[in-house]
Every structure is written in C-alpha cells, then in structure tokens.
Amino acid sequence: MRPVIQPICRAPLALALIACASLLPACGPAPDASAAAPLDDSPAATLTPTPTATPSPTPEPTPALALDPQQIWVAPDAGAVQAVASIAADGTLTAVSLPLDDGQTAGSLTADPHGTTLAYLLWGADGSQQGIAVWPLAEPDDRLLVETPAGARIIALALSGDGREVAYVEVREDGVPLADADWALKLASLEGGESCVLTSRGALENALPLVPFAWVAGGPILLAPAALRDEPASVYAVDPATGHARRLFEAETPMVGEPRLSPSGARLAYAVAELDVAAHVYDLRLSRTTAVETPDGMAALSLRWHPDGEHLLLDLTAPSPADDGRTAQLWALVPVDGEEGERVSSAQVREGLFDYAPFGDGVVYTTTQSEDACTITIKPDIVSETEYSISLDALAQPGCAPFLIHVP
C-alpha cells in the first residue's frame, strides 16, 4: 500500500500594525530641541496601508488515472480479457493492461459512470472463476473484493455510482438449468466487511434469476430476467440500504433485449417484436406505457437512450438500396414523445455489428470482421457520411467480440 501523502498547511504570518510607528526614526540619541527645524505647515501625507495577501493552502494533486475518463474504453471480448483500449476523439488508441496475476483473465468488465473505477470477474488459468476484483483507477493494483464460493458462480455484477460498492448475482450450481437455479443478489463494499444478501429467489415469489441492468444514483438497483422468454417479463427494484425489493412493473409484451433506464431515471425503454413499433417506453412516474414507432420500411433490432433523455438511438435494418438481396443497417435518432421528426442515417451494408452507444450527435460502434479482426468506428453525426474506424489489433488477443465499457 502506498503511503498517504498529507498536504502541508502553512499559517499566514501575523502582521502587527502599530499606529504611527512607521513615522518614527530609528532608535538613537534624543534630538536637541534648540536645533529643531522650523515647522512644516504643508498638509501631512496620507499613508495607505498595503493589504497583505493570505497565502493559499497547498492544493492536493489530482491523482492520475490509468484510463482517461474523457476517452472511450473498449474491451476485445466479454471474457478472457487482459487489456482494454482507451480511444481519444481523434482516434488515438492506447492499450492498457489490467493489473492481473500471471494466467488470470477478466470478464464482464463494468465502469462507474464517472470513469474512476473498474470492476470485473476474475478467471484463473484453468478456467475457474475466482471472484470479483475492483480496480480504483488512481491506484496501481486491483483488489479482490469477493471470492467465488465453492459450488456457485457469479453471473452478473454492477457498480454503484461512486464505485465503492458492487452488487452481484450468485447462482448455486446444482446441475439444473439456469431458469431453475437458486440465486441471490448480494452487496459488497470496498470499505470492507462481509457481503450481505439483498434479495433472492425465495424472497421474490420464486422469480427466475434476475440480473442488475441499472443502479440509480443514491437509489435502487433495477433487475430484469437473466434470460428473456416469449412472455411478458417483470422488472424489480431493490433498495441497497435495506434490501427491500418490489416489482416495479410488468411489460405489456415480451422484451427483446434488456430494458434501458433513461438518463433522468424516470423512464424505461425496451425493444419489442411488433410491426412498425421499435420500443415501448414506461414512465415510472405516471405508470404509463407509450409506443415508439420505427421509421417507414425499417425494423428495429435494439436501442439506447440518447444523453438528452428525450430520444432513442435505434439500430435499424432495411432492404439494401442496391436491391441485391442483402440487408442494410441504419441508425435513427427518434423522439420518445413523437413531437418531432426522426434523424436517420444513410443505409449501408455493415456486417458484424456488435456493440454501440450514443456519442454526441453521432454514434460509436464496434464490429467484428473475422475471429481475430475487429474495429471501433466513430461517426460524429448520424446523418453525415463522415466516420472513421480504428483497428483493435493492438489488443493482440485471439477471438474478437468488442464491447464498450465507457463512453464519455
């Protein structure tokens, strides 16, 4: 452990200002009154004291982070990761190795919203799951926060907004399918102490295994089914302070992919398999669901919230404009209230799309060209033809399914 550097504080000097003392001559013999100089009738000069500035305290230096929060972070795969890429807006890529022991790899990497902490599952050289590690990026090493107990495995994790707590789902391996497995949502803190159980299958009406998909700042952890079925699914909210859990709502139709919480935390959006409908948006304040339509002639595969909280970024498909039988991929930014027109990118054949996120007025996305070749592409504006791709070969890892960890 590095020593804690304490700032040095210096108190300002006390200045004694004695009236008229500065007008007296230096100490010496008393003056001869008979030789006194004639009186000067001119007005006396007014002396203006010069204020002395109070010294400022020595500022404590901001620790350098291993990864720049103002850059995009991408991992080459969801598992077996040893290094991540940090990419600047101008396309400069820096490969950053994770602080792992020999033979270890990481999976399910997640970052806190401010980009100061990483958490991930640890795997040994023999493929065994070892536990959860947390890496405060101002520190040189990670910390083993949770050890995977015998006969169990961890299937999902989430970081709190300040990066000081981890919520994770532990499943007992009893040789039964995941849908029938016993599970528990637990909480661990960097401050130390034992993990505590927040909720479990038994506490939630024998619910299917649930995984966290959002953690509201200063509020509840939101859970959705780990495996979606062709039936309406329920979303749950768990208070991390008390462990109180409740059903938040039940979707009207089956979800396609996990739900997404809006930036304000007031609405949930989830993709649906409905004709001409891209998504349903559930208002947590009004307990009301509205439908978001797809642009004409297109089908939506997935969605993300735009940072403004009023638009959804849709991943769309449509028949190729070349009428060659292939499928074109497009982006669309659509309002959730339907009051203004959507913005749609031009169609292009793009195979191997893996992950994406809003990036300003545009989008950043990853693609896989082959098992060992993948790229990340930055499109500054979705309606512009301008975009640039960066190879992820610098990560030098076999297999490639790149996913985004952090987008500023």
C-alpha positions as CSV (number, residue, x, y, z in Angstrom):
1,M,0.0,0.0,0.0
2,R,1.3,3.4,-0.9
3,P,1.8,5.9,1.9
4,V,-0.8,8.5,2.3
5,I,0.6,11.9,1.3
6,Q,-0.6,14.6,3.7
7,P,-0.8,18.1,2.4
8,I,1.4,20.7,4.3
9,C,-0.5,23.6,5.7
10,R,1.3,26.9,6.5
11,A,-0.5,29.5,8.6
12,P,-0.1,33.2,7.4
13,L,2.2,35.4,9.4
14,A,0.6,37.8,11.9
15,L,1.4,41.4,10.9
16,A,1.4,43.9,13.9
17,L,0.5,47.3,12.6
18,I,1.3,49.9,15.3
19,A,-0.2,53.4,14.6
20,C,2.5,56.0,13.6
21,A,5.3,53.6,14.3
22,S,6.5,53.8,10.7
23,L,6.9,57.6,11.1
24,L,9.4,57.4,13.9
25,P,13.1,57.5,13.2
26,A,15.4,54.6,14.1
27,C,16.4,54.4,17.8
28,G,19.2,56.9,18.7
29,P,20.1,59.9,20.9
30,A,17.3,62.3,21.8
31,P,17.1,65.3,19.4
32,D,18.3,68.7,20.5
33,A,15.2,70.9,21.0
34,S,17.2,74.2,20.4
35,A,18.2,73.0,16.9
36,A,14.7,72.0,16.0
37,A,13.8,72.6,12.4
38,P,11.0,75.1,11.6
39,L,7.5,73.7,11.5
40,D,6.2,72.5,8.1
41,D,2.8,73.9,7.5
42,S,2.2,71.7,4.4
43,P,-0.5,69.0,4.7
44,A,0.6,65.7,6.0
45,A,0.9,62.9,3.5
46,T,-1.8,60.2,3.8
47,L,-0.4,56.8,4.1
48,T,-2.5,54.0,2.6
49,P,-1.6,50.6,4.1
50,T,-0.9,47.8,1.6
51,P,-3.0,44.7,2.3
52,T,-1.1,41.5,2.7
53,A,-2.5,38.6,0.7
54,T,-3.3,35.5,2.7
55,P,-1.3,32.6,1.4
56,S,-3.5,29.9,-0.3
57,P,-3.3,26.4,1.0
58,T,-1.2,24.0,-1.0
59,P,-3.6,22.2,-3.4
60,E,-3.7,18.4,-3.1
61,P,-2.7,17.0,-6.5
62,T,-5.3,15.1,-8.5
63,P,-4.2,11.5,-8.9
64,A,-3.5,10.3,-12.4
65,L,-5.9,7.6,-13.6
66,A,-4.8,4.5,-15.5
67,L,-7.6,5.2,-18.0
68,D,-8.7,8.6,-19.2
69,P,-12.5,9.2,-18.3
70,Q,-12.7,11.6,-21.3
71,Q,-11.9,8.8,-23.7
72,I,-13.8,5.7,-25.0
73,W,-12.9,2.4,-23.4
74,V,-13.5,-0.9,-25.2
75,A,-12.7,-4.5,-24.4
76,P,-11.9,-7.1,-27.1
77,D,-14.3,-9.6,-25.6
78,A,-16.8,-10.2,-22.8
79,G,-14.5,-12.7,-21.2
80,A,-10.8,-13.7,-21.2
81,V,-9.7,-10.0,-21.3
82,Q,-6.1,-9.0,-20.3
83,A,-6.0,-5.4,-21.7
84,V,-8.5,-2.7,-22.8
85,A,-8.2,0.1,-25.3
86,S,-8.6,3.7,-24.5
87,I,-9.5,5.8,-27.6
88,A,-9.4,9.6,-27.9
89,A,-11.8,11.6,-30.0
90,D,-9.1,12.0,-32.7
91,G,-8.7,8.2,-33.0
92,T,-5.5,7.7,-31.0
93,L,-5.6,4.3,-29.3
94,T,-3.8,3.3,-26.1
95,A,-3.7,-0.3,-24.9
96,V,-3.9,-0.5,-21.1
97,S,-3.1,-3.8,-19.4
98,L,-5.2,-4.9,-16.5
99,P,-3.3,-5.5,-13.2
100,L,-3.8,-9.2,-13.3
101,D,-1.6,-12.0,-11.9
102,D,0.1,-14.5,-14.3
103,G,-2.5,-16.6,-16.1
104,Q,-5.5,-14.6,-14.9
105,T,-8.1,-13.0,-17.3
106,A,-11.0,-10.7,-16.7
107,G,-14.6,-10.8,-17.8
108,S,-17.9,-8.8,-17.5
109,L,-16.0,-5.5,-17.2
110,T,-18.0,-2.6,-15.9
111,A,-17.2,1.0,-15.1
112,D,-18.8,3.5,-12.7
113,P,-20.5,6.5,-14.5
114,H,-17.6,8.9,-13.8
115,G,-14.9,6.6,-15.2
116,T,-12.9,6.3,-12.0
117,T,-13.3,2.6,-11.2
118,L,-13.4,-0.7,-13.0
119,A,-14.9,-4.0,-11.7
120,Y,-14.7,-7.4,-13.3
121,L,-14.9,-11.1,-12.8
122,L,-11.5,-12.9,-12.3
123,W,-10.8,-16.2,-14.0
124,G,-7.8,-18.4,-13.4
125,A,-5.5,-20.1,-15.9
126,D,-7.5,-23.3,-15.5
127,G,-10.8,-21.6,-16.4
128,S,-12.1,-21.5,-12.9
129,Q,-13.9,-18.4,-11.7
130,Q,-12.0,-16.8,-8.8
131,G,-14.3,-13.9,-7.8
132,I,-14.8,-10.1,-8.3
133,A,-11.9,-7.6,-8.5
134,V,-12.3,-3.8,-8.2
135,W,-9.7,-1.5,-9.7
136,P,-9.8,2.1,-8.5
137,L,-8.0,3.7,-11.4
138,A,-6.0,6.0,-9.3
139,E,-4.3,3.0,-7.7
140,P,-1.7,0.7,-9.3
141,D,-3.4,-2.6,-8.4
142,D,-6.9,-4.0,-8.2
143,R,-8.4,-5.6,-5.1
144,L,-10.1,-9.0,-4.8
145,L,-13.4,-7.9,-3.3
146,V,-15.4,-11.2,-3.4
147,E,-14.2,-14.8,-3.8
148,T,-16.5,-17.2,-5.7
149,P,-17.7,-19.8,-3.2
150,A,-17.4,-23.5,-3.9
151,G,-20.5,-24.8,-5.7
152,A,-21.5,-21.4,-7.0
153,R,-20.7,-18.9,-9.8
154,I,-21.3,-15.2,-10.3
155,I,-23.3,-14.4,-13.4
156,A,-23.6,-10.6,-13.3
157,L,-22.3,-7.5,-11.4
158,A,-23.0,-3.8,-11.2
159,L,-21.0,-0.8,-9.7
160,S,-22.5,1.9,-7.6
161,G,-22.3,5.5,-8.9
162,D,-19.3,6.3,-6.7
163,G,-17.5,3.0,-7.4
164,R,-17.4,2.0,-3.8
165,E,-20.0,-0.9,-3.8
166,V,-20.6,-3.9,-6.1
167,A,-24.0,-5.7,-6.5
168,Y,-23.7,-9.1,-7.9
169,V,-25.8,-12.2,-8.6
170,E,-24.6,-15.5,-7.3
171,V,-26.1,-18.7,-8.6
172,R,-25.8,-22.2,-7.0
173,E,-24.5,-24.8,-9.4
174,D,-26.7,-27.8,-8.6
175,G,-26.7,-29.3,-12.1
176,V,-30.0,-27.7,-13.0
177,P,-30.8,-25.2,-15.9
178,L,-30.3,-21.5,-15.1
179,A,-34.0,-20.9,-15.1
180,D,-34.4,-23.4,-12.2
181,A,-31.3,-22.4,-10.2
182,D,-31.3,-20.9,-6.8
183,W,-29.9,-17.4,-6.9
184,A,-29.3,-14.4,-4.6
185,L,-28.4,-10.7,-5.2
186,K,-25.6,-9.7,-2.9
187,L,-23.8,-6.5,-2.0
188,A,-20.1,-6.0,-1.2
189,S,-18.3,-2.8,-0.2
190,L,-14.7,-1.6,-0.7
191,E,-14.9,-0.3,2.9
192,G,-14.7,-4.0,4.0
193,G,-16.9,-6.4,5.8
194,E,-18.8,-9.5,4.6
195,S,-21.1,-9.5,1.6
196,C,-24.8,-9.3,2.5
197,V,-27.8,-10.7,0.8
198,L,-30.2,-8.1,-0.6
199,T,-32.8,-10.4,-2.1
200,S,-33.1,-13.9,-3.5
201,R,-35.3,-16.3,-5.5
202,G,-37.3,-17.2,-2.4
203,A,-37.9,-13.6,-1.5
204,L,-39.3,-12.7,-4.9
205,E,-42.1,-15.1,-5.5
206,N,-39.8,-17.8,-6.9
207,A,-38.7,-15.4,-9.6
208,L,-36.3,-16.5,-12.4
209,P,-32.7,-15.5,-12.0
210,L,-32.5,-11.7,-12.2
211,V,-29.5,-9.5,-13.1
212,P,-28.9,-5.8,-12.5
213,F,-29.2,-3.6,-15.5
214,A,-29.1,-0.2,-13.8
215,W,-28.3,1.4,-10.5
216,V,-30.0,4.7,-9.8
217,A,-27.6,7.2,-8.2
218,G,-28.5,7.2,-4.5
219,G,-31.4,4.9,-5.2
220,P,-32.5,1.4,-6.1
221,I,-30.8,-1.3,-8.1
222,L,-33.0,-2.4,-11.1
223,L,-33.3,-6.0,-12.0
224,A,-34.5,-7.8,-15.2
225,P,-34.6,-11.6,-16.1
226,A,-31.2,-13.0,-17.0
227,A,-32.8,-14.9,-19.8
228,L,-35.9,-13.4,-21.6
229,R,-38.7,-15.6,-22.8
230,D,-41.6,-15.3,-25.2
231,E,-43.8,-13.9,-22.4
232,P,-44.1,-10.5,-20.6
233,A,-41.3,-10.0,-18.1
234,S,-41.2,-8.1,-14.8
235,V,-38.7,-5.5,-13.7
236,Y,-37.8,-5.3,-10.0
237,A,-36.3,-2.6,-7.8
238,V,-34.2,-3.3,-4.7
239,D,-33.1,-0.8,-2.1
240,P,-29.4,-1.4,-1.4
241,A,-29.7,0.1,2.0
242,T,-32.5,-2.1,3.3
243,G,-32.7,-5.0,0.9
244,H,-36.4,-4.2,0.3
245,A,-37.4,-5.5,-3.1
246,R,-40.6,-4.9,-5.1
247,R,-42.0,-5.5,-8.6
248,L,-41.6,-2.2,-10.4
249,F,-43.8,-3.1,-13.4
250,E,-44.6,-6.0,-15.8
251,A,-44.1,-5.3,-19.5
252,E,-47.2,-5.5,-21.7
253,T,-45.4,-7.6,-24.3
254,P,-42.2,-9.7,-24.4
255,M,-39.0,-7.7,-24.2
256,V,-36.3,-8.0,-26.9
257,G,-33.1,-7.4,-25.1
258,E,-32.6,-5.9,-21.6
259,P,-34.5,-2.7,-20.7
260,R,-32.7,0.6,-20.6
261,L,-33.1,3.3,-18.0
262,S,-33.3,6.9,-19.2
263,P,-30.6,9.4,-18.0
264,S,-33.1,11.0,-15.7
265,G,-34.1,7.7,-14.1
266,A,-37.7,8.5,-14.9
267,R,-38.4,6.1,-17.8
268,L,-37.6,2.6,-19.0
269,A,-37.4,1.7,-22.7
270,Y,-37.2,-1.8,-24.1
271,A,-37.3,-3.2,-27.7
272,V,-40.4,-5.2,-28.8
273,A,-41.1,-7.6,-31.7
274,E,-44.1,-5.6,-33.0
275,L,-44.9,-4.5,-36.5
276,D,-43.9,-0.8,-37.0
277,V,-43.1,-0.4,-33.3
278,A,-39.4,-0.1,-32.2
279,A,-39.9,0.1,-28.5
280,H,-42.1,0.6,-25.5
281,V,-41.3,3.4,-23.0
282,Y,-42.7,3.0,-19.5
283,D,-43.0,6.2,-17.4
284,L,-42.1,5.3,-13.8
285,R,-43.8,8.4,-12.5
286,L,-47.1,8.0,-14.4
287,S,-47.2,4.2,-14.6
288,R,-47.9,4.6,-18.3
289,T,-46.5,2.9,-21.4
290,T,-46.2,4.6,-24.8
291,A,-45.0,3.1,-28.1
292,V,-42.2,4.5,-30.3
293,E,-42.7,3.8,-33.9
294,T,-39.9,2.7,-36.4
295,P,-39.2,4.8,-39.5
296,D,-41.1,3.5,-42.5
297,G,-40.0,0.3,-44.0
298,M,-37.4,-0.5,-41.3
299,A,-37.1,-2.9,-38.4
300,A,-35.5,-2.1,-35.0
301,L,-33.1,-4.6,-33.5
302,S,-32.1,-2.7,-30.3
303,L,-32.0,0.7,-28.7
304,R,-30.0,3.0,-26.5
305,W,-31.0,6.3,-24.7
306,H,-29.6,9.5,-26.1
307,P,-28.0,11.6,-23.3
308,D,-30.8,14.2,-23.6
309,G,-33.3,11.7,-22.2
310,E,-35.8,12.6,-24.9
311,H,-34.6,10.5,-27.8
312,L,-33.8,6.9,-28.5
313,L,-30.9,5.8,-30.7
314,L,-32.1,2.8,-32.8
315,D,-30.2,0.1,-34.6
316,L,-32.3,-0.5,-37.7
317,T,-32.3,-2.8,-40.7
318,A,-33.9,-2.4,-44.1
319,P,-33.6,-4.0,-47.5
320,S,-30.4,-2.9,-49.3
321,P,-30.9,0.1,-51.6
322,A,-29.0,-1.8,-54.3
323,D,-31.8,-4.4,-54.4
324,D,-29.2,-7.1,-54.2
325,G,-31.0,-9.2,-51.6
326,R,-28.7,-8.1,-48.8
327,T,-29.8,-6.3,-45.6
328,A,-28.7,-2.7,-44.9
329,Q,-28.1,-1.3,-41.5
330,L,-29.0,2.2,-40.4
331,W,-29.1,4.5,-37.3
332,A,-32.0,6.6,-36.3
333,L,-32.5,9.1,-33.5
334,V,-36.2,9.2,-32.7
335,P,-38.1,11.3,-30.1
336,V,-40.0,9.3,-27.5
337,D,-42.9,11.7,-27.5
338,G,-43.3,11.8,-31.3
339,E,-43.5,15.5,-31.5
340,E,-40.6,16.0,-34.0
341,G,-39.2,14.1,-36.9
342,E,-36.5,11.5,-36.6
343,R,-33.0,11.7,-37.9
344,V,-32.0,8.7,-40.0
345,S,-28.5,7.8,-41.4
346,S,-27.9,6.6,-44.9
347,A,-28.2,2.9,-45.5
348,Q,-25.0,0.8,-45.8
349,V,-24.2,-2.8,-45.6
350,R,-22.4,-3.3,-42.3
351,E,-21.8,-6.8,-41.2
352,G,-20.7,-7.9,-37.7
353,L,-22.1,-5.0,-35.7
354,F,-21.5,-5.9,-32.0
355,D,-22.0,-3.0,-29.7
356,Y,-22.8,0.7,-29.9
357,A,-23.6,3.8,-27.9
358,P,-24.6,7.5,-28.5
359,F,-21.6,9.8,-28.9
360,G,-22.6,13.5,-29.0
361,D,-24.8,13.9,-32.1
362,G,-23.5,10.7,-33.5
363,V,-22.7,7.1,-32.6
364,V,-19.7,5.0,-31.7
365,Y,-19.9,1.3,-32.6
366,T,-17.8,-1.9,-32.8
367,T,-17.7,-4.5,-35.5
368,T,-16.2,-7.9,-36.0
369,Q,-14.8,-8.7,-39.4
370,S,-13.4,-12.1,-38.5
371,E,-12.4,-14.1,-35.4
372,D,-9.2,-12.1,-35.0
373,A,-10.0,-8.8,-36.6
374,C,-12.3,-6.1,-35.1
375,T,-12.7,-2.3,-35.3
376,I,-14.3,0.6,-33.5
377,T,-15.9,3.3,-35.5
378,I,-16.7,6.9,-34.5
379,K,-19.5,8.6,-36.5
380,P,-19.6,12.2,-35.3
381,D,-23.1,12.8,-36.7
382,I,-25.5,10.1,-37.7
383,V,-26.8,12.0,-40.8
384,S,-23.3,12.7,-42.0
385,E,-21.3,10.4,-44.3
386,T,-18.1,11.1,-42.2
387,E,-16.9,8.4,-40.0
388,Y,-13.5,6.8,-39.1
389,S,-12.6,3.4,-38.0
390,I,-9.8,2.3,-35.7
391,S,-8.4,-1.3,-35.7
392,L,-8.3,-3.1,-32.3
393,D,-5.5,-5.3,-33.4
394,A,-3.3,-3.5,-30.8
395,L,-5.0,-5.6,-28.1
396,A,-3.4,-8.7,-29.7
397,Q,-5.9,-11.2,-28.3
398,P,-7.3,-14.2,-30.1
399,G,-11.0,-14.0,-30.6
400,C,-12.8,-10.7,-31.0
401,A,-16.2,-9.6,-29.8
402,P,-15.6,-6.0,-28.8
403,F,-17.9,-4.3,-26.4
404,L,-17.9,-0.8,-25.0
405,I,-17.1,-0.3,-21.3
406,H,-17.2,3.5,-21.0
407,V,-18.3,6.3,-23.4
408,P,-17.9,9.9,-22.1
